[in-house]
Amino acid sequence: MTDTPGRLRTAFADAGVTGWLHAVDIDTGAQVDAGADRTVPTASVHKLCVLVTLHELAARGELELTERIACPPDGRTPGPTGLAAMLDPVELSLRDAAFLMMSVSDNTAADLLLDRVGLDAVNRTSARLGLTGTRAVQRFGAMLDGMREDAGPAGARALADPHVIARLRALDPATAGHSTPRDMTRLLGAIWRDEACPPEYGAAMRRILGLQVWPHRLAAGFPFDDVHVAGKTGTLPTLRHEVGVVEYPDGGRYAVAVFTRTAHTAATLPRADAVIGTAARIAVDALRAGR
């Protein structure tokens, strides 16, 4: 693994991003560290913590995953996917809301679940699992409201201005929900080893994580029919993240967390997306070579 840090630095630099990574062999504990303890705003990656909290409460009998919740059109958290983009009244189960939250990063579904479990419960779950650098601070709707306030009267157009980007509280780990790459791989390892919740609930979470639809980040580094990638993305202006687990047919299981930030304010930066998969592949290849 001697050249792995250099290869990671080169990959991030070539893509025009600053990147932080942690990768760990779930079964042996071997790891690759490239800024693994850097505190970073999590964006939608924090939905993974909501997912675990939901299943922990279900395992303790404090709620039923089949419990129904109503979602009227008014007051939905904005977003381009899932319930957030729908126009008519919806009723669904907690577990189906969790599916939407993770598979298409549905902000409305995430806030429905946060309203049900509570921010304090999410932070208690993180503390129980030893995620000392991880904290949820607000609903996703509140985060978006804060971004609109910080952007000012020009609205979304202002997000092309680096000076506006610099004042967004959602991008400041001191004021936003945050974590570290190491905390996220610790959480993923706990899910895959059934330490976060009993096996029935661990299997449910792994299934949902495996249904994420986005192929352009972590999964892009593993274009093989027999390699399974399960993960959760996070995106805000200048931030592109993904955390997930890569499973090989020989039984190898690798938790990977890649967090990136770019100076470019463009919403579409294919190389910045793709480097998440590139960096993950570099790290996983190093772990596999050391087995």
DRENLO-34805 format. One record per atom (N, C-alpha, C): residue in three letters; x negated, y negated, z negated. Coordinates in steps of 0.2 Angstrom, whole numbers, padded with zeros to 4 digits, always signed. Layout:
ALAXYZ/...
***
This chain:
MET-0004+0006+0000/MET+0000+0000+0000/MET-0004-0006+0000/THR-0011-0006+0001/THR-0015-0011+0000/THR-0014-0017+0005/ASP-0011-0016+0011/ASP-0010-0022+0015/ASP-0003-0024+0015/THR+0001-0021+0011/THR+0009-0023+0011/THR+0010-0030+0009/PRO+0007-0033+0004/PRO+0008-0040+0002/PRO+0007-0044+0008/GLY+0001-0043+0012/GLY-0001-0047+0017/GLY+0004-0047+0023/ARG+0006-0040+0024/ARG+0011-0039+0030/ARG+0018-0043+0028/LEU+0020-0043+0022/LEU+0026-0046+0020/LEU+0025-0054+0021/ARG+0020-0057+0018/ARG+0019-0064+0019/ARG+0019-0066+0027/THR+0016-0062+0031/THR+0015-0063+0038/THR+0022-0063+0041/ALA+0026-0058+0039/ALA+0033-0057+0042/ALA+0037-0063+0040/PHE+0037-0065+0033/PHE+0041-0071+0031/PHE+0039-0077+0035/ALA+0032-0078+0035/ALA+0030-0084+0039/ALA+0032-0084+0046/ASP+0031-0079+0049/ASP+0033-0079+0056/ASP+0040-0080+0058/ALA+0045-0078+0053/ALA+0052-0080+0053/ALA+0054-0087+0051/GLY+0049-0091+0048/GLY+0050-0097+0046/GLY+0054-0098+0039/VAL+0053-0093+0035/VAL+0056-0093+0028/VAL+0051-0092+0023/THR+0053-0094+0017/THR+0050-0092+0011/THR+0054-0086+0008/GLY+0050-0080+0006/GLY+0054-0074+0004/GLY+0051-0071-0002/TRP+0056-0068-0006/TRP+0054-0065-0012/TRP+0057-0058-0011/LEU+0054-0053-0013/LEU+0056-0046-0012/LEU+0054-0041-0018/HIS+0058-0037-0020/HIS+0057-0031-0024/HIS+0060-0025-0021/ALA+0056-0019-0021/ALA+0058-0013-0018/ALA+0056-0008-0023/VAL+0060-0003-0025/VAL+0058+0002-0029/VAL+0061+0009-0027/ASP+0057+0014-0028/ASP+0059+0021-0027/ASP+0063+0023-0033/ILE+0070+0024-0032/ILE+0075+0025-0037/ILE+0073+0031-0041/ASP+0069+0036-0039/ASP+0068+0042-0042/ASP+0061+0042-0045/THR+0056+0039-0042/THR+0049+0039-0045/THR+0047+0033-0049/GLY+0051+0027-0047/GLY+0049+0021-0050/GLY+0043+0017-0047/ALA+0040+0020-0042/ALA+0035+0016-0038/ALA+0039+0010-0035/GLN+0035+0005-0034/GLN+0038-0002-0032/GLN+0033-0006-0028/VAL+0036-0010-0025/VAL+0033-0016-0021/VAL+0035-0022-0023/ASP+0031-0027-0025/ASP+0033-0033-0028/ASP+0030-0039-0024/ALA+0034-0043-0022/ALA+0032-0049-0018/ALA+0036-0055-0021/GLY+0035-0057-0027/GLY+0039-0063-0030/GLY+0045-0060-0033/ALA+0044-0054-0036/ALA+0050-0050-0039/ALA+0054-0054-0045/ASP+0050-0058-0048/ASP+0053-0061-0054/ASP+0055-0069-0053/ARG+0055-0071-0046/ARG+0057-0077-0045/ARG+0065-0078-0046/THR+0067-0083-0049/THR+0074-0084-0050/THR+0077-0088-0044/VAL+0082-0085-0041/VAL+0085-0088-0035/VAL+0092-0088-0036/PRO+0096-0093-0033/PRO+0103-0093-0032/PRO+0105-0087-0029/THR+0110-0084-0031/THR+0112-0078-0028/THR+0117-0078-0023/ALA+0121-0084-0022/ALA+0127-0084-0018/ALA+0131-0078-0018/SER+0133-0075-0013/SER+0138-0069-0013/SER+0135-0063-0016/VAL+0128-0062-0016/VAL+0125-0056-0019/VAL+0128-0055-0026/HIS+0130-0061-0030/HIS+0133-0060-0036/HIS+0139-0056-0037/LYS+0142-0055-0031/LYS+0148-0051-0031/LYS+0147-0043-0033/LEU+0140-0041-0032/LEU+0139-0035-0034/LEU+0140-0034-0042/CYS+0138-0040-0046/CYS+0139-0039-0053/CYS+0146-0039-0055/VAL+0151-0042-0051/VAL+0158-0042-0052/VAL+0160-0035-0051/LEU+0158-0032-0045/LEU+0160-0025-0044/LEU+0158-0020-0050/VAL+0152-0021-0052/VAL+0150-0016-0058/VAL+0154-0018-0064/THR+0156-0024-0065/THR+0160-0026-0071/THR+0167-0023-0071/LEU+0170-0023-0065/LEU+0176-0021-0063/LEU+0177-0013-0065/HIS+0172-0010-0063/HIS+0172-0002-0064/HIS+0170+0000-0071/GLU+0166-0004-0074/GLU+0164-0003-0081/GLU+0171-0004-0085/LEU+0174-0009-0084/LEU+0181-0010-0088/LEU+0186-0004-0086/ALA+0186-0002-0080/ALA+0190+0003-0078/ALA+0188+0010-0082/ALA+0181+0011-0082/ALA+0179+0017-0086/ALA+0181+0017-0093/ARG+0181+0011-0096/ARG+0183+0010-0103/ARG+0190+0010-0104/GLY+0194+0010-0099/GLY+0201+0011-0100/GLY+0204+0004-0101/GLU+0201-0002-0099/GLU+0203-0008-0100/GLU+0207-0011-0094/LEU+0207-0008-0089/LEU+0211-0009-0083/LEU+0211-0003-0079/GLU+0216-0003-0074/GLU+0217+0003-0069/GLU+0215+0000-0062/LEU+0211+0003-0059/LEU+0208+0001-0052/LEU+0214+0001-0047/THR+0220+0004-0049/THR+0226+0004-0044/THR+0230-0001-0046/GLU+0229-0005-0051/GLU+0233-0011-0053/GLU+0234-0016-0047/ARG+0240-0018-0047/ARG+0242-0022-0041/ARG+0241-0030-0043/ILE+0239-0033-0038/ILE+0238-0041-0039/ILE+0241-0044-0033/ALA+0245-0050-0034/ALA+0248-0054-0029/ALA+0243-0059-0027/CYS+0243-0061-0021/CYS+0239-0066-0018/CYS+0243-0070-0013/PRO+0246-0075-0016/PRO+0250-0080-0011/PRO+0246-0084-0007/PRO+0248-0087-0002/PRO+0244-0091+0003/PRO+0241-0097+0000/ASP+0245-0100-0005/ASP+0242-0107-0008/ASP+0237-0105-0013/GLY+0232-0109-0013/GLY+0227-0109-0018/GLY+0221-0104-0017/ARG+0221-0101-0011/ARG+0216-0096-0010/ARG+0209-0099-0009/THR+0204-0096-0012/THR+0197-0098-0011/THR+0195-0098-0003/PRO+0192-0103-0001/PRO+0191-0104+0007/PRO+0186-0098+0008/GLY+0186-0096+0015/GLY+0181-0092+0018/GLY+0183-0089+0024/PRO+0179-0087+0028/PRO+0180-0085+0035/PRO+0183-0077+0036/THR+0183-0074+0030/THR+0185-0067+0031/THR+0190-0065+0026/GLY+0193-0059+0027/GLY+0198-0056+0023/GLY+0204-0060+0021/LEU+0206-0059+0014/LEU+0211-0063+0012/LEU+0210-0071+0013/ALA+0204-0073+0012/ALA+0203-0080+0013/ALA+0205-0083+0019/ALA+0205-0079+0025/ALA+0207-0081+0031/ALA+0214-0079+0033/MET+0218-0076+0029/MET+0225-0074+0030/MET+0230-0079+0029/LEU+0235-0079+0032/LEU+0240-0084+0031/LEU+0247-0082+0027/ASP+0248-0076+0026/ASP+0254-0074+0023/ASP+0253-0071+0016/PRO+0258-0070+0012/PRO+0257-0067+0005/PRO+0255-0060+0006/VAL+0251-0058+0001/VAL+0248-0051+0001/VAL+0248-0049-0006/GLU+0249-0042-0007/GLU+0249-0039-0013/GLU+0244-0033-0012/LEU+0239-0032-0016/LEU+0235-0026-0015/LEU+0232-0024-0022/SER+0229-0018-0022/SER+0226-0015-0028/SER+0219-0019-0030/LEU+0217-0018-0036/LEU+0211-0021-0038/LEU+0205-0017-0034/ARG+0205-0011-0033/ARG+0200-0008-0029/ARG+0200-0010-0022/ASP+0206-0011-0019/ASP+0206-0014-0012/ASP+0203-0021-0012/ALA+0204-0025-0017/ALA+0201-0031-0017/ALA+0194-0031-0018/ALA+0191-0026-0022/ALA+0184-0025-0022/ALA+0181-0023-0015/PHE+0185-0019-0012/PHE+0183-0017-0005/PHE+0182-0023-0001/LEU+0187-0027-0001/LEU+0186-0033+0004/LEU+0181-0038+0001/MET+0180-0039-0005/MET+0174-0043-0008/MET+0168-0041-0006/MET+0167-0034-0005/MET+0160-0031-0004/MET+0159-0030+0004/SER+0164-0028+0007/SER+0163-0026+0014/SER+0163-0032+0019/VAL+0167-0037+0017/VAL+0167-0043+0022/VAL+0165-0049+0018/SER+0163-0049+0011/SER+0162-0054+0007/SER+0167-0059+0006/ASP+0173-0056+0005/ASP+0179-0060+0005/ASP+0179-0064-0002/ASN+0179-0071-0001/ASN+0179-0075-0007/ASN+0185-0075-0011/THR+0191-0075-0008/THR+0197-0075-0012/THR+0198-0068-0016/ALA+0196-0063-0013/ALA+0196-0056-0016/ALA+0191-0057-0022/ALA+0185-0060-0021/ALA+0181-0060-0027/ALA+0184-0064-0033/ASP+0187-0070-0031/ASP+0190-0074-0037/ASP+0196-0071-0040/LEU+0200-0067-0036/LEU+0205-0063-0039/LEU+0202-0058-0044/LEU+0197-0055-0043/LEU+0194-0050-0047/LEU+0191-0054-0053/LEU+0187-0060-0052/LEU+0184-0063-0057/LEU+0190-0066-0062/ASP+0195-0068-0059/ASP+0201-0070-0064/ASP+0203-0064-0068/ARG+0203-0058-0065/ARG+0205-0053-0069/ARG+0200-0050-0075/VAL+0194-0050-0073/VAL+0189-0048-0078/VAL+0186-0053-0082/GLY+0185-0059-0079/GLY+0182-0065-0083/GLY+0174-0065-0082/LEU+0172-0072-0082/LEU+0165-0073-0081/LEU+0161-0070-0087/ASP+0164-0071-0093/ASP+0160-0068-0099/ASP+0159-0061-0098/ALA+0164-0057-0096/ALA+0163-0050-0095/ALA+0157-0048-0090/VAL+0157-0052-0085/VAL+0152-0051-0080/VAL+0145-0052-0083/ASN+0144-0057-0087/ASN+0138-0058-0090/ASN+0136-0053-0095/ARG+0141-0051-0099/ARG+0140-0046-0104/ARG+0138-0039-0100/THR+0141-0038-0095/THR+0138-0032-0091/THR+0131-0032-0089/SER+0129-0038-0086/SER+0122-0040-0084/SER+0118-0039-0090/ALA+0120-0041-0096/ALA+0115-0041-0102/ALA+0115-0034-0104/ARG+0120-0030-0104/ARG+0120-0023-0106/ARG+0115-0019-0101/LEU+0115-0021-0095/LEU+0110-0017-0090/LEU+0103-0020-0090/GLY+0102-0025-0094/GLY+0095-0027-0095/GLY+0093-0032-0089/LEU+0098-0035-0086/LEU+0097-0040-0081/LEU+0096-0047-0084/THR+0090-0048-0087/THR+0088-0054-0091/THR+0088-0060-0087/GLY+0087-0060-0081/GLY+0086-0066-0076/GLY+0093-0067-0072/THR+0098-0064-0074/THR+0104-0064-0070/THR+0110-0067-0074/ARG+0113-0072-0071/ARG+0119-0075-0075/ARG+0124-0078-0069/ALA+0130-0077-0071/ALA+0136-0080-0067/ALA+0138-0086-0070/VAL+0139-0091-0067/VAL+0141-0098-0070/VAL+0148-0100-0068/GLN+0151-0098-0063/GLN+0157-0101-0060/GLN+0161-0096-0055/ARG+0167-0097-0054/ARG+0171-0094-0048/ARG+0168-0096-0042/PHE+0169-0092-0037/PHE+0166-0094-0030/PHE+0170-0100-0027/GLY+0176-0101-0029/GLY+0180-0107-0027/GLY+0177-0113-0030/ALA+0175-0113-0036/ALA+0171-0119-0040/ALA+0165-0120-0036/MET+0161-0115-0034/MET+0155-0116-0031/MET+0156-0120-0025/LEU+0161-0118-0021/LEU+0162-0121-0014/LEU+0165-0128-0015/ASP+0169-0129-0021/ASP+0171-0136-0022/ASP+0165-0141-0024/GLY+0160-0138-0028/GLY+0155-0142-0029/GLY+0150-0144-0023/MET+0150-0139-0018/MET+0146-0141-0012/MET+0150-0146-0008/ARG+0157-0146-0008/ARG+0160-0151-0005/ARG+0159-0158-0008/GLU+0159-0158-0015/GLU+0158-0164-0018/GLU+0151-0167-0017/ASP+0146-0162-0017/ASP+0139-0164-0016/ASP+0138-0167-0009/ALA+0141-0164-0004/ALA+0140-0166+0003/ALA+0143-0173+0004/GLY+0148-0175+0001/GLY+0151-0181+0001/GLY+0156-0182+0007/PRO+0158-0188+0009/PRO+0163-0189+0014/PRO+0162-0186+0021/ALA+0156-0185+0023/ALA+0154-0182+0029/ALA+0156-0175+0030/GLY+0157-0172+0024/GLY+0159-0165+0024/GLY+0154-0160+0027/ALA+0156-0155+0030/ALA+0151-0150+0032/ALA+0146-0152+0037/ARG+0147-0158+0041/ARG+0142-0161+0045/ARG+0136-0163+0041/ALA+0137-0165+0035/ALA+0132-0167+0031/ALA+0127-0162+0029/LEU+0129-0155+0030/LEU+0124-0150+0028/LEU+0119-0149+0033/ALA+0119-0153+0038/ALA+0113-0153+0043/ALA+0107-0157+0041/ASP+0109-0161+0035/ASP+0104-0166+0033/ASP+0100-0163+0027/PRO+0093-0163+0028/PRO+0089-0160+0022/PRO+0090-0163+0016/HIS+0091-0170+0016/HIS+0092-0174+0010/HIS+0099-0172+0006/VAL+0104-0170+0010/VAL+0110-0167+0007/VAL+0109-0160+0004/ILE+0105-0156+0008/ILE+0104-0149+0006/ILE+0100-0150-0001/ALA+0096-0154-0002/ALA+0092-0155-0008/ALA+0096-0156-0014/ARG+0102-0159-0013/ARG+0106-0161-0019/ARG+0112-0156-0020/LEU+0112-0151-0017/LEU+0117-0146-0018/LEU+0116-0142-0024/ARG+0120-0142-0029/ARG+0120-0139-0035/ARG+0120-0131-0034/ALA+0124-0129-0029/ALA+0124-0122-0027/ALA+0117-0119-0025/LEU+0113-0123-0023/LEU+0106-0120-0021/LEU+0101-0121-0027/ASP+0103-0123-0033/ASP+0098-0124-0038/ASP+0099-0119-0043/PRO+0095-0115-0045/PRO+0096-0109-0049/PRO+0097-0112-0056/ALA+0095-0118-0058/ALA+0097-0121-0064/ALA+0104-0122-0066/THR+0108-0123-0060/THR+0115-0124-0061/THR+0120-0119-0057/ALA+0117-0115-0053/ALA+0121-0110-0049/ALA+0120-0103-0052/GLY+0124-0098-0050/GLY+0123-0091-0052/GLY+0117-0089-0049/HIS+0113-0085-0053/HIS+0106-0084-0051/HIS+0104-0077-0053/SER+0099-0074-0050/SER+0096-0068-0052/SER+0089-0068-0050/THR+0086-0062-0050/THR+0079-0061-0047/THR+0079-0054-0043/PRO+0074-0054-0038/PRO+0074-0047-0035/PRO+0074-0041-0039/ARG+0069-0042-0044/ARG+0069-0036-0049/ARG+0075-0034-0052/ASP+0079-0039-0055/ASP+0085-0038-0058/ASP+0090-0034-0053/MET+0090-0036-0047/MET+0095-0033-0042/MET+0093-0026-0041/THR+0086-0024-0040/THR+0085-0017-0039/THR+0086-0013-0045/ARG+0085-0016-0051/ARG+0087-0013-0057/ARG+0094-0011-0057/LEU+0098-0016-0055/LEU+0106-0015-0055/LEU+0107-0009-0050/LEU+0105-0010-0044/LEU+0106-0005-0039/LEU+0104+0002-0041/GLY+0098+0003-0044/GLY+0095+0009-0047/GLY+0100+0012-0052/ALA+0103+0008-0056/ALA+0108+0010-0062/ALA+0114+0013-0058/ILE+0116+0009-0053/ILE+0122+0012-0049/ILE+0121+0019-0046/TRP+0115+0019-0043/TRP+0114+0026-0039/TRP+0112+0031-0044/ARG+0110+0030-0050/ARG+0108+0035-0055/ARG+0114+0036-0060/ASP+0120+0033-0059/ASP+0126+0034-0063/ASP+0124+0031-0070/GLU+0120+0026-0071/GLU+0118+0023-0077/GLU+0123+0017-0079/ALA+0125+0014-0073/ALA+0129+0008-0074/ALA+0136+0010-0077/CYS+0139+0016-0074/CYS+0146+0018-0075/CYS+0145+0026-0075/PRO+0150+0029-0078/PRO+0151+0036-0077/PRO+0151+0038-0069/PRO+0149+0044-0068/PRO+0148+0046-0061/PRO+0155+0045-0056/GLU+0161+0046-0059/GLU+0166+0045-0055/GLU+0167+0037-0052/TYR+0165+0033-0057/TYR+0165+0026-0055/TYR+0159+0024-0051/GLY+0153+0027-0052/GLY+0147+0026-0048/GLY+0148+0028-0041/ALA+0151+0033-0040/ALA+0153+0036-0033/ALA+0157+0031-0030/ALA+0162+0028-0033/ALA+0167+0023-0030/ALA+0163+0017-0028/MET+0158+0015-0032/MET+0154+0009-0030/MET+0150+0010-0025/ARG+0147+0016-0024/ARG+0142+0017-0019/ARG+0146+0018-0012/ARG+0152+0020-0013/ARG+0156+0021-0007/ARG+0158+0014-0004/ILE+0160+0009-0008/ILE+0161+0002-0006/ILE+0155-0001-0003/LEU+0150+0000-0007/LEU+0143-0004-0004/LEU+0141-0001+0003/GLY+0143+0005+0004/GLY+0141+0008+0010/GLY+0146+0006+0016/LEU+0151+0002+0014/LEU+0156+0000+0019/LEU+0155-0007+0022/GLN+0150-0010+0019/GLN+0148-0017+0022/GLN+0147-0017+0029/VAL+0150-0022+0032/VAL+0151-0022+0040/VAL+0145-0026+0043/TRP+0140-0029+0039/TRP+0135-0033+0043/TRP+0129-0029+0044/PRO+0127-0029+0051/PRO+0121-0025+0053/PRO+0115-0029+0054/HIS+0115-0036+0053/HIS+0110-0040+0056/HIS+0104-0041+0051/ARG+0105-0039+0044/ARG+0100-0041+0040/ARG+0096-0034+0037/LEU+0098-0032+0032/LEU+0094-0026+0029/LEU+0095-0020+0034/ALA+0101-0018+0036/ALA+0102-0012+0040/ALA+0098-0013+0047/ALA+0096-0019+0049/ALA+0092-0020+0055/ALA+0085-0017+0055/GLY+0083-0016+0049/GLY+0076-0013+0048/GLY+0076-0006+0049/PHE+0082-0002+0049/PHE+0082+0005+0048/PHE+0087+0007+0054/PRO+0086+0007+0060/PRO+0090+0008+0066/PRO+0090+0016+0067/PHE+0092+0020+0062/PHE+0092+0027+0063/PHE+0099+0030+0061/ASP+0101+0035+0065/ASP+0108+0038+0063/ASP+0108+0041+0057/ASP+0102+0044+0055/ASP+0102+0048+0049/ASP+0099+0044+0042/VAL+0098+0038+0043/VAL+0096+0034+0037/VAL+0102+0029+0035/HIS+0104+0030+0029/HIS+0110+0026+0027/HIS+0108+0020+0023/VAL+0111+0014+0025/VAL+0110+0008+0021/VAL+0116+0006+0018/ALA+0116+0004+0012/ALA+0122+0001+0008/ALA+0120-0005+0005/GLY+0124-0011+0006/GLY+0121-0017+0003/GLY+0126-0022+0002/LYS+0124-0028+0000/LYS+0128-0034-0001/LYS+0124-0040+0001/THR+0126-0044+0006/THR+0123-0050+0008/THR+0125-0056+0003/GLY+0121-0061+0004/GLY+0123-0068+0001/GLY+0120-0073+0006/THR+0125-0078+0007/THR+0123-0084+0012/THR+0125-0090+0009/LEU+0121-0095+0009/LEU+0123-0102+0008/LEU+0118-0106+0013/PRO+0119-0113+0014/PRO+0115-0117+0018/PRO+0107-0116+0016/THR+0103-0114+0020/THR+0096-0112+0020/THR+0095-0106+0016/LEU+0100-0102+0013/LEU+0098-0096+0010/LEU+0101-0090+0014/ARG+0097-0085+0014/ARG+0100-0079+0017/ARG+0097-0073+0013/HIS+0101-0069+0010/HIS+0099-0063+0005/HIS+0102-0057+0007/GLU+0099-0051+0005/GLU+0103-0045+0005/GLU+0100-0041+0000/VAL+0104-0037-0004/VAL+0101-0032-0008/VAL+0105-0025-0007/GLY+0101-0020-0007/GLY+0104-0014-0005/GLY+0100-0007-0007/VAL+0103-0002-0005/VAL+0099+0005-0006/VAL+0099+0008+0001/VAL+0093+0010+0003/VAL+0091+0014+0009/VAL+0090+0021+0007/GLU+0094+0026+0010/GLU+0093+0033+0009/GLU+0091+0037+0015/TYR+0086+0041+0014/TYR+0083+0045+0020/TYR+0086+0052+0019/PRO+0086+0055+0025/PRO+0089+0062+0025/PRO+0085+0067+0020/ASP+0078+0065+0019/ASP+0074+0070+0014/ASP+0076+0069+0007/GLY+0081+0064+0005/GLY+0082+0063-0002/GLY+0079+0057-0004/GLY+0075+0054-0001/GLY+0072+0047-0003/GLY+0077+0042-0004/ARG+0077+0038-0010/ARG+0082+0033-0011/ARG+0078+0027-0013/TYR+0079+0021-0010/TYR+0075+0015-0011/TYR+0079+0009-0012/ALA+0079+0006-0018/ALA+0083+0000-0019/ALA+0078-0006-0017/VAL+0081-0011-0013/VAL+0078-0016-0010/VAL+0082-0023-0011/ALA+0078-0028-0013/ALA+0081-0034-0014/ALA+0077-0039-0010/VAL+0080-0043-0005/VAL+0076-0048-0002/VAL+0080-0054-0002/PHE+0077-0060-0005/PHE+0080-0066-0005/PHE+0075-0071-0001/THR+0079-0075+0003/THR+0075-0080+0008/THR+0078-0087+0007/ARG+0073-0091+0009/ARG+0075-0098+0010/ARG+0071-0101+0016/THR+0075-0105+0020/THR+0071-0109+0025/THR+0072-0116+0025/ALA+0067-0120+0028/ALA+0068-0127+0028/ALA+0073-0129+0033/HIS+0075-0125+0038/HIS+0079-0126+0043/HIS+0086-0126+0041/THR+0090-0131+0043/THR+0097-0131+0040/THR+0102-0128+0045/ALA+0100-0126+0051/ALA+0105-0122+0056/ALA+0108-0116+0053/ALA+0114-0116+0054/ALA+0118-0110+0051/ALA+0116-0103+0055/THR+0114-0104+0061/THR+0112-0098+0065/THR+0105-0098+0066/LEU+0101-0093+0063/LEU+0094-0092+0063/LEU+0093-0085+0064/PRO+0093-0082+0069/PRO+0093-0074+0070/PRO+0086-0072+0067/ARG+0081-0075+0068/ARG+0075-0072+0065/ARG+0074-0072+0058/ALA+0078-0077+0055/ALA+0078-0078+0047/ALA+0083-0072+0045/ASP+0088-0070+0048/ASP+0092-0064+0046/ASP+0088-0058+0047/ALA+0085-0057+0053/ALA+0081-0051+0055/ALA+0075-0049+0050/VAL+0072-0054+0048/VAL+0066-0053+0044/VAL+0068-0050+0037/ILE+0074-0050+0035/ILE+0076-0046+0029/ILE+0075-0039+0030/GLY+0078-0037+0036/GLY+0077-0030+0038/GLY+0069-0028+0039/THR+0066-0032+0042/THR+0059-0031+0043/THR+0055-0030+0037/ALA+0056-0035+0032/ALA+0052-0035+0026/ALA+0054-0028+0022/ALA+0061-0027+0022/ALA+0063-0021+0018/ALA+0060-0015+0021/ARG+0059-0014+0028/ARG+0056-0008+0031/ARG+0049-0008+0029/ILE+0045-0014+0029/ILE+0038-0014+0027/ILE+0037-0011+0020/ALA+0042-0013+0015/ALA+0041-0011+0008/ALA+0043-0003+0008/VAL+0049-0001+0011/VAL+0051+0006+0010/VAL+0045+0010+0014/ASP+0043+0008+0019/ASP+0037+0012+0022/ASP+0031+0013+0018/ALA+0030+0008+0014/ALA+0024+0008+0009/ALA+0026+0013+0004/LEU+0032+0013+0001/LEU+0034+0017-0004/LEU+0034+0025-0002/ARG+0036+0026+0004/ARG+0037+0033+0007/ARG+0030+0035+0008/ALA+0025+0031+0010/ALA+0018+0033+0011/ALA+0015+0035+0005/GLY+0017+0032-0001/GLY+0014+0034-0007/GLY+0017+0040-0011/ARG+0022+0043-0008/ARG+0026+0048-0011/ARG+0021+0055-0011/
***
